[in-house]
Amino acid sequence: MVSTPKAPKAPDPTQTAAAQTATNVDTAIANAGLSHTNQYTPDGSLEYKVTGNTTMTDQNGKTYQLPTYSAYQKYSPQNQAIYDQTQQTQLGLSKLANEQTGKISGILGTNVDLSAGNVDKYVNDHWQTGFNNQWDRDQASLDQSLADKGISMGSAAYNNALRDFSTRKQAASDQYLGDMYSNAQNSILTERNQPLNEISALMSGSQVNQPNYVNSPTTQLPTVDQAGLINENYNQQMGAYNSQMSKSNAAMGGLFGLGSALLGGWAMSDRRLKRDIHQIGVSEAGIPIHEYEYVFGGGRQVGVMADEVERVFPGAVAEGPGGFKMVNYAEVL
């Protein structure tokens, strides 16, 4: 029996996408397992372990169990001992800084006094005595020098020398006080900040080390081109449709040719005279169109069955020789 080939059914896009996603997930899991290589060095080790699962659901509602990896870093015994000792030292420094903070809590609540009176007082308390002692020694030396020269106290020469000395001393005092004023301000600020700086130094030595995380390998699932699958499915359906339409048009063309070629349009169409019957289309009037062979030969033909035509156009069917029915193709078409 000869039959007309049918176009293959296009793949279902959703099923194809689901299959592709499952393949991608399996590949990603395999890649992740291969990427997580345990490392062992003299300084320590790095190990990856599966610590759980993450559930992923695709757009079709199918769920996948994805393994969750965790990275574990471990020091060598020697490095671990150094780390523990360092942590203890830093903890001790932190406690000491906390104790010192309690002792100087009043400092931050007191304003720094840089007024002229306080600065002058600081100069007098710390440096003025030394300045005065130096000039007292210089005056004693001057008195001795004048006496050695025979210049007596109270004489004009003595008074002139003493006046010059006093002028120099005053100029030196003004210069000294100007210089010491700036030094006094810096010293006052230093004394104020010294305890704070000590606490800051203690705290800088007790900083908590931030963990060094390992760059985790990244695995990305490739995107499924579902739109492409849908378009491909549509194109395949259109190809099958166009093929079917071409064959149907050819069959209809054959019927028109048959109807015009036969005398009066009549032809033997009794089903009993045909074999290997296969429907290939439908006429506009709803009459099935078949491909077949006559029992007496002649090759494959295209036409209708008299019994099917008779149900639609009774007048287009008549009884022919031997009681076999004929169809008026001109009227049917």
Secondary structure, 3 states (H helix, E strand, C coil): CCCCCCCCCCCCHHHHHHHHHHHHHHHHHHHHHHHCCCEEECCEEEEEEEEEEEEEECCCCCEEEEEEEEEEEEECHHHHHHHHHHHHHHHHHHHHHHHHHHHCCCCCCCCCCCCHHHHHHHHHHHHHHHHHHHHHHHHHHHHHHHHHCCCCCCCHHHHHHHHHHHHHHHHHHHHHHHHHHHHHHHHHHHHHHHHHHHHHHHHHCCCCCCCCCCCCCCCCCCCCCHHHHHHHHHHHHHHHHHHHHHHHHHHHHHHHHHHHHCHHHEEECCHHHEEEEEEEEECCCCCEEEEEEECCCCCEEEECCHHHHHHHCHHHEEECHHHCEEEEHHHHC
